[in-house]
Amino acid sequence: MKKPFVTLEQLGEIVKKYPTPFHLYDEKGIRENARRLKEAFSWNKGFKEYFAVKATPNPTILQILKEEGCGVDCSSYTELLMAEKVGFHGDEIMFSSNVTPKEDFELARKVNSLINLDDISHIDFLEKVAGLPETICCRYNPGGAFTIDNAIMDTPGEAKYGFTREQLTEGFKKLMDKGVKHFGLHAFLASNTIANEYYPALAKLLFKTAVELKNETGAHITFINLSGGIGIPYRPEEKPADIYAVGEGVRKAYEEILVPAGMDDVSIYTELGRFMLGPYGCLVATAIHEKKIHKNYIGLDACAANLMRPAMYGAYHHITVMGKENAPHDHMYDVTGGLCENNDKFAIDRMLPKIDIGDLIVIHDTGAHGFAMGYNYNGKLRSAEVLLKTDGTTQLIRRAETPEDYFATLNF
Ligand SMILES: *Cc1c(COP(=O)(O)O)cnc(C)c1O
C-alpha cells in the first residue's frame, strides 16, 4: 500500500493555513534520498548529482539540494537565472540544452557553467556567440533502440537529441583544434526506468565510447554524465530502484572498462530529476462535486493545469482519500478537474473508498514534473507550493497565482 508522507491530522492543520489545491513537499524525504544517492556513488571521488531544475523549479527546493551537495542541471535562460540567484556557481551548474538560443549560451558562459553541447553545429555557434570554454561536454545519441537483455527501453533513433557516434569523433577533434582541453560525455537514453540495470547499461555504453574517443583523438575525458532517467514506482505494485545496486552496477562497469584504459580519474555525474523529487511531493486537493451520469465522477478543486501527466501521458498517479485508507475500495470513479477538456482526469475507472464532498484527496508522486508542467488553460491559476519541513512545520515556498498575475502580461 502506498502511504502519503503526511497524516490526515497534519493535513487538517495545513489546509487551515493554505487552501487547496497545493503541492506539498517533504523535506525529510528529499534530504534522506539525496544522501542515499551520494552514498551509493561514494566510491567515485568526483561524483556529483546535478538536479534537473525543470523537474521542480523552486529556489527553496534547490537550496535544500545544494545543502546536500548537489549542483543543478539547467536547460534555459530562466533556469540559469534561478540557479545563479540560489547561489550555484561555475561547475556547480550543468547547462544541458537543445535548440539553444544565443542569449542562453551567453548567460551560460557568463555564469561559467559547464556546457553540454547537443549538436555538432553548436560548436561553431557557441564559439561565435560566447566563445568556447576549456572544458566541454558532448551529448551522445547512439540511434536505433536502447535495449537491456533484449527488452527495448526506448528508441534513441527517434530522439532529437545529441551527436551521432561519427559526429562525436569529429566534434572532439574540432574542439581540441579550437583549444578545448577537457571533455565530458553525456547521454539520456530512457526515461522513468525503475530497472536497476538502466544506469549500469548506459554507463557501459558511455564508458566504452569514452575509451574509443580517447584512443581516436587523445582527448582528456574528465567526466561522464549519466543524465536523468531513473524512475519511481508510481503504481503501488511497483518496486523502487535500489540505488545502492545501481551505484554498484556502475562501479563494476567503471572497474571493467575505464580503469584498465587508464581512465581511473573520471568523475561520474548524474542529472536526476524524477528520482530526486518525484515521491517527495503530492498534490493536495478537495472533492468539490460528485456527478452521476453514464459514469460516476468526483470533481476536484485541482485540474490538469496543476498536474498534466495523466492528461498528457495517461500517467498513473496513486490517489489516497485521506482518513479512508482502510475503508473498502468499493466505488469506481473517474476523478476529474474542471477544465473544458475531457482528458482532464486524474484517474479513470479507479476503485476508491466512497468519497464525500469535502474529503481531502492526496495525489501521489507529483514532486517532479508536477507543478513544473502547469499552465493557465481555461484561465486556471497555478497553485501554491508548500514545504513540510523536517521539524514538522510548514513553509509557503510559492504562493498561489491570483487573477492579477493572470492579467499581468496583457496590454489593455
Ligand atoms: C529531463 C532531463 C533530466 C531529468 O530527467 P528525469 O527523468 O527527471 O530524471 C536530466 N537531463 C536532461 C538533459 C533532461 O532533459
The ligand as a Gaussian input file, in Angstrom:
#p B3LYP/6-31G(d) Opt

LIG

0 1
 C       14.601000      15.986000     -18.158000
 C       16.060000      15.843000     -18.108000
 C       16.693000      15.276000     -16.994000
 C       15.930000      14.726000     -15.825000
 O       15.131000      13.661000     -16.190000
 P       14.384000      12.773000     -15.092000
 O       13.592000      11.805000     -15.908000
 O       13.516000      13.693000     -14.320000
 O       15.416000      12.123000     -14.242000
 C       18.065000      15.221000     -16.992000
 N       18.798000      15.689000     -18.025000
 C       18.227000      16.242000     -19.109000
 C       19.097000      16.755000     -20.196000
 C       16.850000      16.328000     -19.195000
 O       16.287000      16.867000     -20.284000

